[in-house]
């Protein structure tokens, strides 16, 4: 990956506990009572890109919050998997897609966050670049049992999997700057406990020319 010519600010948001995030039933979260994202993170007129958003639930929640706050943004939500694969995995995905369209969010599938330069025309046809690029809980994937790779609790402790995740993030940070405004920010959410902390996400970002701006707890509500 190539370093950007000038340092970019990278906003890293960490999850401060080692827990399982259980998705709530649709409609149970009160936008009125929600504190929402950190102040100033998402503002009106921002161009926002989410990558690797599994079932699109985060993109939908964020777009709902922005709509509730009357913050008009240009929003592109992407997933790594194909629509066909996702609909087999998540029964509710069709509804998520429809709701995102209602919120005027453009949805793209089969977007690899480590090869963002390959999708510049699709992601940013007008070459306006983005104010915020968001990746929640980046992950290099699970062991392939067909290749006799061990899959089970704690597999992420292996040195080979640490290396895979580090490379994943190296490629992401190395290429994301091509889609980021000079004063734009990247938002990465992750756990801070081991083995995830061993990836050293702030260090990877700084090696690719970014500046750590702030850390903040991730509120699952």
For each residue, the residues with C-beta under 8 A, 3 or more apart:
1: 170 171 173 174 175 208
2: 174
3: 174 207 208 209
4: 7 8 177 208 209 210
5:
6: 182 209
7: 4 209 210 211
8: 4 177 180 182 184 185 186 209 210 211
9: 183 184 185 210 211 213
10: 173 185 186 188 202 205 206 210 211 212 213
11: 41 185 186 187 188 213 214 216
12: 187 188 190 201 202 205 212 213 214 215
13: 38 187 188 189 215 216 217 218
14: 189 190 191 192 215 216 217 218
15: 137 189 190 191 192 217 218 220
16: 192 217 218
17: 191 193
18: 191 193
19:
20:
21: 220
22:
23: 57
24: 28 29
25: 28
26: 92 95
27:
28: 24 25
29: 24 34 61 221
30: 33 34
31: 34 64 65 68
32: 68
33: 30
34: 29 30 31 65 221
35: 219
36: 65 69
37: 41 42 62 65
38: 13 41 214 216
39:
40: 43
41: 11 37 38 132 185 187
42: 37 46 48 62 66 71 73 132
43: 40 46 71 131
44: 70 71 72 73
45: 72 73 74
46: 42 43 71 73 74 131 132
47: 73 74 75 76 128 129 130 131 132 181
48: 42 62 73 74 75 76 130 131 132 134
49: 76 78 123 130 132 133 134 179
50: 53 58 59 62 76 77 78 133 134 135 136
51: 78 80 111 113 116 133 134 135 172
52: 78 79 80 113 135 136 138 139
53: 50 56 57 58 59 77 78 79 136
54: 57 79 90
55: 86 89 90 92 93 96
56: 53 59 60 77 79 93 96 97 100 107
57: 23 53 54 60 61 96
58: 50 53 61 62 134 136
59: 50 53 56 62 63 75 77 100 105 107
60: 56 57 63 64 96 99 100 103 105
61: 29 57 58 64 65
62: 37 42 48 50 58 59 65 66 75
63: 59 60 66 67 75 77 100 103 105
64: 31 60 61 67 68 99 103
65: 31 34 36 37 61 62 68 69
66: 42 62 63 69 71 72 73 75 103
67: 63 64 70 71 103
68: 31 32 64 65
69: 36 65 66
70: 44 67
71: 42 43 44 46 66 67
72: 44 45 66
73: 42 44 45 46 47 48 66
74: 45 46 47 48 128
75: 47 48 59 62 63 66 103 104 105 106
76: 47 48 49 50 105 106 107 108 123 124 130
77: 50 53 56 59 63 100 105 106 107 108
78: 49 50 51 52 53 107 108 109 111 113 123
79: 52 53 54 56 86 107 108 109 110 111
80: 51 52 110 111 112 113
81: 85 86 89 109 110
82: 85 86 109 110
83: 86 87 93 109
84: 87 88
85: 81 82 88 89
86: 55 79 81 82 83 89 90 93 109
87: 83 84 90 91 93 94
88: 84 85
89: 55 81 85 86 93
90: 54 55 86 87 93 96
91: 87
92: 26 55 95 96
93: 55 56 83 86 87 89 90 96 97
94: 87 97 98
95: 26 92 98 99
96: 55 56 57 60 90 92 93 99 100
97: 56 93 94 100 101 107
98: 94 95 101 102
99: 60 64 95 96 102 103
100: 56 59 60 63 77 96 97 103 105 107
101: 97 98 104 105 107
102: 98 99
103: 60 63 64 66 67 75 99 100
104: 75 101
105: 59 60 63 75 76 77 100 101
106: 75 76 77
107: 56 59 76 77 78 79 97 100 101
108: 76 77 78 79 111 119 122 123
109: 78 79 81 82 83 86
110: 79 80 81 82
111: 51 78 79 80 108 116 119 122 123
112: 80 115 116 118 119
113: 51 52 78 80 116 135 138 168 172 176
114: 168 171 172 175
115: 112 118 119 171 175
116: 51 111 112 113 119 120 123 172 175 176 178 179
117: 120 175 178
118: 112 115
119: 108 111 112 115 116 122 123
120: 116 117 123 124 127 178 179
121: 124 125
122: 108 111 119 125
123: 49 76 78 108 111 116 119 120 179
124: 76 120 121 127 128 129 130 179
125: 121 122
126:
127: 120 124
128: 47 74 124
129: 47 124 179 180 181 184
130: 47 48 49 76 124 133 179 180 181 184
131: 43 46 47 48 181 183 184 185
132: 41 42 46 47 48 49 184 185 186 187
133: 49 50 51 130 176 179 180 184 185 186 187
134: 48 49 50 51 58 186 187 188 189
135: 50 51 52 113 138 172 186 187 188 189
136: 50 52 53 58 188 189
137: 15 189 190 191
138: 52 113 135 165 168 169 172 188 190
139: 52 165 168
140: 161 164 165 167 168
141: 164
142: 151 155
143: 147 149 150 151 155 161
144: 147 149
145: 148 149 151
146:
147: 143 144
148: 145
149: 143 144 145
150: 143 155
151: 142 143 145 155
152: 155
153:
154: 157
155: 142 143 150 151 152 158 161
156: 161 162 165 195 196
157: 154 161 162 194 195
158: 155 161 162
159: 162 163
160: 163 164
161: 140 143 155 156 157 158 164 165
162: 156 157 158 159 165 166 195 198 199
163: 159 160 166 167
164: 140 141 160 161 167 168
165: 138 139 140 156 161 162 168 169 199
166: 162 163 169 170 199 200 204
167: 140 163 164 170 171
168: 113 114 138 139 140 164 165 171 172
169: 138 165 166 172 173 199 201 204 205
170: 1 166 167 173 174 204 207 208
171: 1 114 115 167 168 174 175
172: 51 113 114 116 135 138 168 169 175 176
173: 1 10 169 170 176 177 186 204 205 207 208 210
174: 1 2 3 170 171 177 208
175: 1 114 115 116 117 171 172 178
176: 113 116 133 172 173 179 180 186
177: 4 8 173 174 180 208 209 210
178: 116 117 120 175
179: 49 116 120 123 124 129 130 133 176
180: 8 129 130 133 176 177 184 185 186
181: 47 129 130 131 184
182: 6 8
183: 9 131
184: 8 9 129 130 131 132 133 180 181
185: 8 9 10 11 41 131 132 133 180 213
186: 8 10 11 132 133 134 135 173 176 180 205 210
187: 11 12 13 41 132 133 134 135
188: 10 11 12 13 134 135 136 138 201 205
189: 13 14 15 134 135 136 137 218
190: 12 14 15 137 138 196 199 201
191: 14 15 17 18 137 196 197
192: 14 15 16 196 197
193: 17 18 196 197
194: 157 197 198
195: 156 157 162 198 199
196: 156 190 191 192 193 199
197: 191 192 193 194 200
198: 162 194 195
199: 162 165 166 169 190 195 196 204
200: 166 197 203 204
201: 12 169 188 190 204 205
202: 10 12 205 206 212
203: 200 206 207
204: 166 169 170 173 199 200 201 207 208
205: 10 12 169 173 186 188 201 202 208 210 212
206: 10 202 203 209 210 211 212
207: 3 170 173 203 204
208: 1 3 4 170 173 174 177 204 205
209: 3 4 6 7 8 177 206
210: 4 7 8 9 10 173 177 186 205 206
211: 7 8 9 10 206
212: 10 12 202 205 206 215
213: 9 10 11 12 185
214: 11 12 38
215: 12 13 14 212
216: 11 13 14 38
217: 13 14 15 16
218: 13 14 15 16 189
219: 35
220: 15 21
221: 29 34
